[in-house]
Amino acid sequence: ADFNYGADEYDAEGNEEPKVLPEGSETMPYIDESPTMSPQLSARGQDSGDGVSPTPADGLGTGGERDAGKGLEMRKLVLSGFLASEEIYINQLEALLLPMKPLKATATTSQPVLTLQQIETIFYKIQDIYEIHKEFYDNLCPKVQQWDSNVTMGHLFQKLASQLGVYKAFVDNYKIALETAEKCSQSNYQFQKISEELKVKGPKDSKESHTSVTMEALLYKPIDRVTRSTLVLHDLLKHTPADHPDYPLLQDALRISQNFLSSINEDIDPRRTAVTTPKGETRQLVKDGFLVELSEGSRKLRHVFLFTDVLLCAKLKKTAVGKHQQYDCKWYVPLADLVFPSPEESEHCPQVHVIPDHELEDMKMKISAIKSDVQKEKANKGQSRAIERLKKKMFENEFWLLLNSPAIPFRIHNRNGKSYLFLLSSDYERSEWREAIQKLQKKDLQAFVLSSVELQVLTGSCFKLRTVHNIPVTSNKDDDESPGLYGFLHVIVHSAKGFKQSANLYCTLEVDSFGYFVSKAKTRVFRDTTEPQWNEEFEIELEGSQSLRILCYEKCYDKTKLNKDNNEIVDKIMGKGQIQLDPQAVQTKNWHMDVIEMNGIKVEFSMKFTSRDMSLKRTPSKKQTGVFGVKISVVTKRERSKVPYIVRQCIEEVEKRGIEEVGIYRISGVATDIQALKAVFDANNKDILVMLSDMDINAIAGTLKLYFRELPEPLLTDRLYPAFMEGIALSDPAAKENCMMHLLRSLPDPNLITFLFLLEHLKRVAEKEPINKMSLHNLATVFGPTLLRPSEGESKTHLTLASDIWSHDVMAQVQVLLYYLQHPPISFTELKRNTLYFSTDV
């Protein structure tokens, strides 16, 4: 692997075209001022971050920051990375300027390619921006190359910030520059050829001499760059001692940059998401709620009202402040005409575009981070305006999640021809709607057509009659409402009885998180029985959960009923029920047995809850002869191996027969199977291989996770944990790359070789994502905390802070692993040989 900075490795865009903006948004990109983990401009108009004070976030391993020497070392990492990205930026500007001179020369001839006016518009201010950055680079470079801890460069950043006005002119002209370039390309073949392939010089020590980039992509770079200097200033301030002469200069530069970004963003005015909602009528309202409808290929949030004889789908109309809110009817179907098409009848229905899991997980991480920021603001008696701003941002993110996460199709068909498609996140909810409609359809119903006046009256009544007033997102909850449970719920599904005839039966478990329910676990199918005995244990992660649902299904083996749509659940629900998770009752160390009754069926189960901080303790094994709970260096030395035998065997087995298993590593294995495998590996029993080949693959995957979880010290070590937390928090990609590779080099050999071995395996698993549904992000979420969580310290924190610690630490742990998973292949020998800019102990 080559760790020199290729243009596309650390530049937000590399050589790609600029991001395509969402439909209906401003053409102008919205510049995100908040120092988030992804340092590019937000092309969506919803991330309206505000300047954040440059103090390090609590709980992100900054305790050791008081060690000034270490802070200064991190400064060099940040600067050397930024310098490399600055070199590439200058090369990109040079490439953009290159055609300008010959174009100007032809402009005055009888056959101009472009007029002088067009050239002025397209290349407006590029020369000025180039000169500013060239001067900045030429002054900063020698300071970083001849580094010593007393070096000062705050004045350079201060000067750079003071020249940001030229960017204001560039941004104001950007839209027209793009339009002009586009028009000229269409009307002039010569210019089209020039603008399609501009040659950008590679960095000095890169293997690539040139890369080809379009003019459109290059014109986007300055907009992208505006944010970069602000992010680097955040990083530098975080690692500059307050008494260092640079500190006030950097603070001043950051203040200027943030004010500048705010002024630009006010001009750009981000697109506001129109929050849609409900409607109603004078008949009796039986049920209402928010559902996502797939309408003309896009997802819309609807408020759906079920009356005694009609299903009405509505959205809340936008009204002026103080005006009475109204619903707008999108469509209605009289229940007499309503049918549920079976999967095979609905093949003409549109294919559901499913948002990749990693995007949903990213958004959950963002929301969790904002939640803990709100808590911090409240604890510090923060300004109500700041809290309101955070809550607004949280609502926008939660709304996006609510709209984009559902994937289970719920189809409604009007006998007179029109079909409608809702997407739900929970099969429980789908069956509740279906049952409510079917119950009403048993009555003698008449078909009818509503006149426009009748429809108006019905829709008007929805507002008064509705029972669900708020969109189901946590930001709509009152402060005194229960925040739900954060941690792990252990559930054993024992058995069920009450079935009238033999069937192939299984259960699924759903819990709510982020305002909606999702399926978290599934038992095996117990065949041909009226009294299934599953006795399977699951560990379910709770993220602010308040309820547990159990659904009991009869498995459908009829091939004709299986639909091409992966999310279609065709198995028949035999019964369903739910219980509230009472924090007082659940938080005991003992198992608590319970029964859910559903449609005459009784399902027996037991559960116990472990809060996050309790479940995350690493306890070294008392006996050193086994492998679980024993240091990895001890095990590899004893085995004379580079990677522990247990890791090699479990990975080999998963690659042999589990790589296409849906939810591999996410779906819990049966706890008793995992314990049996643990005992066999610990005893080094000669029957290991036979047992592995017979064992359920989820149990083998669970054993591998348990091995890493029970290491007395995390695989990526306690010593380096704070540095990993700091490295992943760096905003500048080049500095981050420098730091993250340096940290890998600092790991002991057994840890590093095992980590790289696991990394390549997880990448192979993710290659099968279309089949196994496990993206790199899913895998990072499962393994990140297991490989990084420190062995002590966190568990002392008070219970109520569990969600707070979680959102910060786990989020960063997931990001660290995801960083390496998304990185081009890393080889042990290359890593050891390549020292990048410098090598020092971070």
N, C-alpha and C positions, 0 to 999 in steps of 0.2 A: 504494500500500500504506500502511496506517496502522500506525505503529509504537507507538502508545499501547498500554498494556497492557490488552487486553480480558481479562475474567476467564478465558476459556478458553485464552488464549495462553500464560500462564505458570503457571497453577495446575495442579498435577499432574493434576487430574481435570476441570477446567472444569465444564461444566454436566451432565456425564454422571452416570449412576448409579454408585454405588461398584462397584469391581471385584467380579466374581463369584468367590468363592473356589473352588479346585479341589475336586472331589468328595472327600469323606472327610477334608478338612482341618478343623482347628479353625474354628469360626465366627469366632473372634478373629483379626484380621489379625496377622501377625508383623512386628514393627517392625525394620527393618534399620538397624543402627547404623553400618554402614560407609559412608564418604563416597564412594559410587559416582558414576558419571556420571548416573544417572537418579535424581533426588532424590525418589522417592516411596516409600511404604512397600512392603515386599515382601509381596504377598498370599500368595505361595507360602511354605511354611514351610521353605525350604531355604537361604535366604541368612543364615546365622547369623554375620554379620560381627562383629568385635570392635572396640573403640575403637582408632583408629589415631592414632599421635602426629601432631600437626599440623605436621610438617615437610614441605616440598614434596617430591614424589617426584623422585628424580634423573632427569635426562634429559628433563624436560618443559619445557625452555626456561626454567628458573628461574635460570639463571646471572646474568642481569641484575637479579635480585631485590635484589642488594646495593645497587642504586641506590635509596636510601630514597624519594626523591621519587616515583619511578615506582610503588613499592609503595603509597604513600599515595594516589596517583591511582587505583590499582586498588581501594583500600579504598572510595573514594567510589563507584566503579561498583557494587561489591558492595552497599554500604549503600543507594544510591538504588534499586537493583533490589529489595532486600529490603523497603524501606519501601513501595514500590508494592504488593508482594504482601501486606504486613501490612494495608494499607488495605482490600484486597479481603477479607481474612480477617475483619476487623472488620465489614465490610458483611454478610458471610455470617452471622456470629454474631447481628448485629442482626436479620436476616431471620428467624432461628430464634426469637429472643426475642419478635418482634412479636406472634404469635398467643397468647403465654403469658398476657398480662394479660386479654384478653377471655375466654379459656378459664377462667381462675381466677374471673372475675366470674360466669360461668354456673354454676360448680361448686356454688355455694351456693343456686342457685335450684331450682325444682321440676323443671326440665327441663335437667339438666346435660349438656353434650356429653361431658366427661370428669370423673372424680372427682378430688379434690385429690391423692389418692395416685398416680393415673395421671400427672397433670401433673408431680408431683414426680419420678417415675421417668423420664419421657421427657426432661424439660428439666434433669435433674440436673447441677448445677455449671456450666451454660452461662453464667449471669449472672456468676459469679465469674471464669470464663475471659475473658469479654468485658471486665470491668473491668480485669483485669491487662493485657490487650493494649492497651486504649484508653489507659491511663496510659503504657505503654511507647511507643506510637506518638506521643502528644502530646509526650513529652519528646525523642524522637529526631528528629522531623520538623524542628524549627527548626535543629538542629545540622547536618543534611544540607543544608538550604536555604541557610544562611549558612555555607558550608563554608570552613574553613581547615585547613591541615595539622596544626595543634596541637590540633584539637578532640579531646576525649576523650568516649567513650561506653561504655567497658568496664563502668562501674558499672551502666549500664542493663541490659546483658546479664547481668551478675552477679545483679542483682535478679530479672530475668525467670527465670533458671535456679533461683534459690532458691524461686520460687513454683510449681515444676513439680509439687509434691505434689498440687495440685488436679487435674492431668491423671491422676494415679494413680487418684484417686477416679472420674474420668470413665471411664477405661479399664475399671476393675472393673465399672462399671455399664452399659457400652456394649451388651453383648449383651442384657441384660434390657430396656434402653431401646428397642432395635430391636424386640424381640419384642412389647413392650407397644404400641408405635406401630403395628405390623403388625396386632395383634389389634383395637385400637381402630378402625383403618381399616376392617377387615372388618365390625365390628359397628355402626359409626356413619358414616352417609353424610356428615354435615356435616364430621366430622373428616377423612374421606377426601378431600373437596374441598380442605380447607385444606392437608393434607399433600402433596397432589400438585403444588401450584403456589405455592411461596413466592417472593416477589419480592425479588431481591437487587439493591441499588443498584449502578450501574456506578461505576468510578473517576471522580474529579472531572473529569479531562480526556478522558474517553472519550465517543465519540459515542452509545453505548448508554446509555439512562437506567436501564433495569432488565433483568434476565434472570430467567426462571422456573426454579426448581430444586426438586427434591423434598426432602421432609424427610429421607428416608433418606440422600440424598447429602450434605446439610448436616451430619447427625449424624456423618458419617465425617470431616468436615474437621478437627476437633481432633486426631483420631488421626493424620491426615496431617501436621498442623502440628508435632507433637512432633519429628519428624525434621528438619523444615526449619530450626529454630533451630540445631540441632547442625551441619547442613551449612554454614550461614552462618558459624558460629563457626570452622569449618575454613578457609573461604575468607578470613575476616578475619585469622586468625592467620598464614596463608600470606603475606599482604601487609602485615603490621604489623611494623615493625622491632623487634628484641628489646629495644632500649633505650627504646621508646616507653612512656609511663606506662600505656597501655591493655593492654600485652602480658600482664602477670601477671593482670590482672582477667579478660581473655578466656580465658586458660588455665584459670583457676579455674572460669569459667562452663562451659567445655567439659568439664572434669572432672566437674562436677555433672551436666551433661546426659547424659554418657555413662554414668555410674553409674546414673542414673535409667532410661535406656533398657535397661541390662542387667537391672535389677531387674524392669522390666515384662516383658521377654522371658522371664525365668525363670518368671514366673507363667503366661505364655501357652503356653510349651512347644511349640515348632514341631513340625509333623508330621514324623515320620521316614520317609524313603523305605525301604520294605521291599525290600532287594536280593534279587531272585529268582535261582535257578540250576538245577542238573541232577538226573539219575537213571540206573539201569542194569540188567544181567542176566548169567546164566552162559554164554550163547552167546558166540561170539566178537565182540568189539567192532571194527567196521571203521572207523568215523569218528564223532567227536562235536564239538560246538561250540555256541556261543551264537547263537541266532537270535531275531529279534523276531516274535512271533506276534500277529496281530490277532484278539483274542478278545472277543466281545460288544462290538465297537466300540471297545475300548481296546487300546493296545499293551502287550504283556507280554514281558519277557525270559525266554526259555526255554533250557534246556540240552537239545539234541536229540541222541539216541544212535541210531546206525545199527548194528544187529546183523546177523548173517548172514541172518536171516529176518524181522526186524521193525524198524520205525521207532518209537522211543519218545520222547515229548515230556514233559519233566519240569521241575519247579522245585525249588530247594533249600528244604527246610522250615526254618522258624525254629526254632532249638533253644536251650536255656539254655546259658550259658557253660560250657565244659568238657565238654559232652555231645557224643556222636558225631553228626556231621552226617548228615542223611538227605535223600534225594530223595523227592519226592512226584510220582507219575505223573499227568499231566494227561490223556493219551490215548495209545493205541498203534495202529498199523495193521500187520497182517501184510503182508510184501512181496508175497505172493501176491494180496492184495486191493487193492494200492496202484496207482493210475493217476494220470498227470499230465493234468488236463483241458486241452484247448486253449483259447485265449482265447475263442473263440466259444461253447464249451460252458460257460464259467464266468461267463456274464452275470448269473447270480443271485447271484454272489459280492458281498460288501459293497463299496461304493465306498471306496477308500482315502482317508482324510483326510490330506492332505499338509501338513506344517508349512511355513509360508512361509519362503523362503530367508533373509530378513533376520533372522528369529528364530534360525535356526541360526547365521548369521554373528555375530550379537550374542553368542551363547553361546561361539563360538570365541574371540572377542575377550576375553571374560571369562576363559576358561581360560588364554589366553596371558598375560594380566595376572597371574593368580595364579601361573603358572609363574615369571614373572620375580620376583615377590615371594618365592617359595620360594628362588630362586637368591640373592637379596639377603640374605635371612635367614641362609642358609648361609655366604655370604661374610662377613657381619658376625658370624659365630659366634652367631647368634640363639638364643633359647630353643627347646628341642626341642618345648615345648608349642605355641608359636606356629607352628612348622613343621607340627606334626601337625594343627593346626586348619586351616591353609591347605590341607594335603593332603586333609583330609576334605572341605573345600568344593570342591576341584578334582575329587575323585572324584564328588561329587554332581552337579556340572555336566557332567562327562564322561559320567556314566551317563545323564543326561537327553539328551545329544547322541546317544549310542549308541542310545537307545530311539526317538528322534524323527526321526533323519535318514534311515533306510532308506525307500525308496519303490518298489523294484522287486518286483512280486508274484511269489511262488513258491507255487504251489497244489498241494496234495496232496489226493487224493480216495480215499475208501475205497469200493470197489465196493458195499458194503452200505449206502451212503447218505450218510455224513457227509463234509463237505469242510472242509479247514483251509487257512488262508492265512498264510504267512510273508512278511515284508517284508525285503528285503536291500538293501544299498547298492551291491553290486557284482554285475554279471552274471557275472563270472568265478566268484565263489563259488556263485552259483545253478547254473551249469553243472557245477561240481565235485560238488555234492550230487546233482544229477540223474544225472550219469554214474555215480557210485558206486552209486546205487540200481539203475540200469538194468543195471549189470554183475552185481550180485547176482541180479537177476530172471531172468538167462539160465539160472540153475540150476533144477533141478526143485524148486519150492517148494510146500509144503503150506499150505493155509489152516488156521487154528486159532483157538481161543479160550482165553485164559489163565485159569486159576482164580485166585481172589483170593490164594491162597497163592503160586502160581507168580509172579504179578505182583509180589507183595511181595519175593520172592527176587530176581527180575530187577532190580527197582528198587533193592534193597539193594546189588546188586553194582556199580551204576553209580558209586558214590562211589569204590570202589577201582580200577575199570577206566578211569575218565575220563582223557583225555590233555590236555584243555584245563582247566587248574585255575582260571585267573583270568579275570574278565570283561575283554575286550580294551580296556582304557583305559590311558593312559600313567601314571596315578597308581599302577598296579599294578606298574610296572617297577622293577627294582632300580636303585639310584643308579649302579652301574657299567655298566649297559646303555647302548648307543649311543643318544644322543638323536635320531639321524636328522639329515637334512640340511635346512637352512633356506636358501632362495635360489631360483634359477631353473635348471631343467634344460632345455637346448635339445636337442630330439630331431628328427632328420630320418628319416622313414620312407621308405626308398628303394624297395624292391620285394619281391615274394614269388614263390616258385616251388614246384612240387610238387603243383599242383592236377590232378586227373584229368580234369576237363572244364571247358569255358568257363563263367564265371559273372560276376555283377556283384558286385565285391568291394570291401570297405573295412576299415579297421582302427580300433580305438579304443585309447586309452592310459589306464591307471588307475594312480594312485599312492595310497599310504596316507598319511592324515593323521589325527591324533587317534584312532589306534587302529583305523580302518577304511578300506577302499578306496573311492575315488570315481573316476568317469570324468572325465578332464580334457581330452581332445582326440579329434578324429575326422577321418580323412582323407576326401577326396571319394570317391565311388563310381567305381571303374574298371570300365567296362562290358564284358561279353562277352569275357573273356580268361582264359587260364590263367597268364599272367605279368604281373600288374599292375605298373606303374611309377608309383608315386605321387610320389616325390621331393618330399615336403612337409615343411616345417620348422615345429615348434611350440615355443612357450616355455611351460613348465609351472611353475607356482609350487609349491615344495615347503614343507610345513609340518611339519617333523620326519619326513620320509619316509625309508623304508629300502628300498623295493622299487618296481620299475616292472613293470607287466604290459602285455602287448600281446595284444589279442584280434582275430582275423580273422573277419569275417562275410560271409555271402552275403546281399545285399539282397533282401528279399521285396517284390515289387510286386503280390502277389495281394491285391486289395481285400477279399476275403471273410475273410482272416486278420487284418486290422487290427482291433485292439480299440479300444473307446472310451477305455480307460484310457491316459492319456498315457505312463505309465511302463512300460507293457507293451512288452518288446522281443521282437518276433516273428521278427526276422532270425535265420538259422541260424548258429551258431558253427562255423566250419570248423576253427579251431585256436586254442590259447591257450598262452601261456607267460609266465614271469616271471623277472626277474634281480634280484639284490641290488644296491643302490646302495652301492658301497664308497667311503666318503669319500676314502680315499687315492687310489684309482684314478680317481675321477671328477673330483677337483679339479685338473685340468690345463687349460691354456689351449687345448689342441688337441682337435680332434674325435677321438672314440674309436669305431671301427667295431665292430659286433657282429652276431651272427646268433642269432635264437631259433628253435629247432626245435620244431615242434608237429604232432602227428599226420601226420608225413611232409611237412609244409609248412615251408619255411624263409623267415623274414622278415628282410630285411637292414635295419639301421638304424644311425645314428651318434648319439652324444650328447656333450655337454660341459656342465659345471656352472659356474654363476657364483654365488658367495656373494652374499648380499643387499647387503653394503656395497660390493662391487665393481660390482654391476650398477646401483647407484644414482648413479653419478657423472654430473654434467652437464658436458659439454665444449662451450664456445663454438665456433662454426664459424670456420675461419680466413678464409674469404671471406665478405664481407658482402653479396654480390649476391643470394644465394638467400633462402630463408625458414627452413629448418631450422637450428637453432643460432644464429639471429640474434634480437636483442632485439625484442620485440613492438612497442615504440615506433618502432623503426627501420622495421620492415615496414609498419606502418599509415601512417607518414608518407610512405614511398616510394609506397605504393599510393593515398594520399589516401583511406583508408578508415577506418571506425571499428573494424571487425572484420577480421582478415586474410582474404584471399581463400581460402586453403586451408581455413580453419575453416568459412567459409560454404559452400564447394562440397561438402566432405565431409558436412557436416550435411544439406545439401539432398538429397544422393544417398541418405543413410541414411533420411531421412524419406520419400523417394519410394519406395524399394523394400526397405528393410531393417528397417523399424520392427516388422515382424511376424516377423523372423528369430529363431528360437530361439537364445538365448545371444548376441545381438548385443552387441558390445564385450567379451564374456567369452571367446568362442571365438576362438582365434588365427587370423589370416589367414595365407596362405602367405607366408613371409618374402621370397621372390624378387619376388612381386607388389608387396609393400609398398615394397621398395627401388626398383622400377621407377617407382612413383608418386612416391616421394620425389624421384627424379632429374628427373621431368617438372615437378613443382612448383618445384624449385630453378632449373630452366632457364627457367621461365615459358613452356613450350612451348605453341604454339597448339593442339596436339592434346589438351590436358588433358581437355576435355569429352567428346570421343569415347572417350578411354581410360577415363574414369570410368564412362561408361555401359556399357562392356563388362566392367568389372572385377568380380571376385567381391566381394560386399558386405562380407564379413569383412576383406578386404584394405583396403577404404576406411576401415572403422572402425579398423583397425590403424594406418593412416597418420595419422589424426587423433590417436590416442593417442601415436604416436611423435613427432608435432610438439610436443605439450605436454611430452613426456618430455625432448625434446632442447633445449627452451628453455634459454638459458644461465643464466637465473634463473627460478625457478618463477613461474607466473602470479600466485600470491598473494604473491609477493616474499619475498626473504630477510629484508628489514628487518622485516617484520611477522610473520615466522614465530614468534618467541618469544611475541608477543602473542596470536596465534591459539591457540597451545598453552595459554596461561594462560586465555584466554577460554573455551575449550571445557571446561576443567577446573573452571570455576566451578560450584558445585552449585546455586546459586539461579537458577531460570529467568529471573527478571526481570533480574537482574544480567547474566546471560549474554546475553540479548536486547540489552540496552543496549550491552554490549561488542562483540558480534559485528556489529551494524549500524554501530557507530562504526568498526570495523576496515575494513569494506567501503568506507565513505566515505573512508578514508585511502589507498585504492589509487589509483595513477595511472589517468587516464581510459581509455586503451586496454585496460589490464588489467581494469578494472571492467566496461566495456561488453562485452568478450569473455567474461568470466566469467558475466555475467547472460545473455548470448546462449546460452552452452553450458548453463547451468542450466535455462533454459526448454525447451531441446531434450531434455535428460535426463529432465525431468518428463514430456514427451510420450512418450518411449520407455517410461517406467515405467507410463504409463496402459494400455499394451498388455501388461502383465505376464501376464494369463491366457494370452496367446498366446506372447509371446517369453520368458517366464519370467525377465525381468529386473526385479527390484524396485528401489526407490530404494536399498535397502541394497546390493544387488549392484553397482549403478552407482557408489555411493560407494566401495565396496571397490576397484573397477577404477580410478576416476579420482582418488580422494583423494590417494594418494601422488604421482601424476603431476602434480597441480596444486600441491602444497604442499611436496614434499620439497626441503630447502635444497640450494644448489648445491655446498656444500663443508662440511667439518667432520666429517660422520658417517663418512666413508670411512677416517679415521685409526684408528678403533676396531679392537681386535683381533678376529680371526676368530671365536673361540669365543663372543664376545658377540653374534654376529649375531642369534640368536633373541631375545636380551634387548632389544636396540635395537629390533628389529622390533616386538615385542609392544607396547612403549610408544609409539614414535613413529608407526608405521603406524596403530595403533589410534586415536590421537588425530587423525591426518590424515583417516582415514575418517570419524570422528565430526564433524569440522569440515564436510566437504562434505555429509554427511548432514543436518547441522543446517540448512544453506541449502536443501537439496532438500526438506526437510519444511516449510520456512517458507512462509507465504502469499506470493504473487508479490511480487517486489521490483522497483520501477521506479527507474531511474537518477535521474529528476528528483525524485521523492519523497525518495529517499535523500539527495540533495544538499541538499534544502530542509529536511528534518526533522532537527533537531539534538538531539532528545530532551532529556535532562536537562541536558547540558552538552557541550561539545566540547573535547577537549584531546588532545595527542599521547600516546597510550599507550606 
